[in-house]
Amino acid sequence: MKRTKWEYLVSHTEDELTRLGQEGWELVSVVPVPDGKANRFYYKRPAPTVSESITLEQRSRVLKEGQEV
């Protein structure tokens, strides 16, 4: 049985929720910060395979090049 490997992310702002969701991140927990002014957002998503990583890296490079034009 193949086990899923996960990658994790912690964010301190709610502004990123939509973008991170579009990138495949799943919000798993919201924890209040002791000062009461903010929350800490915890995300997870399946870690990409080697071939998926290469594809994602290539996509990022193409998008960056397009922005520089």
C-alpha positions, 0 to 999 in steps of 0.5 A: 500500500502506497502512503501519501506524503504530505507537505505543510504550510503555516500562514499568518494572514487570511488574505491568502486563503483563496490563492492557497486553495487554488494551489491545492492547499487544504486548510486543516486548522485555525489557531488563535495567536495569544495576543488576540490580534491574529490567527495562525492558519495551518494547511496541508496538501499531498506532496508532488511526485518527482515528475509533478515537481518538475512540471510545477517548476517548469510552469513557474518558470514560464509564468515568471518569464511571461511577467517579465515581458 
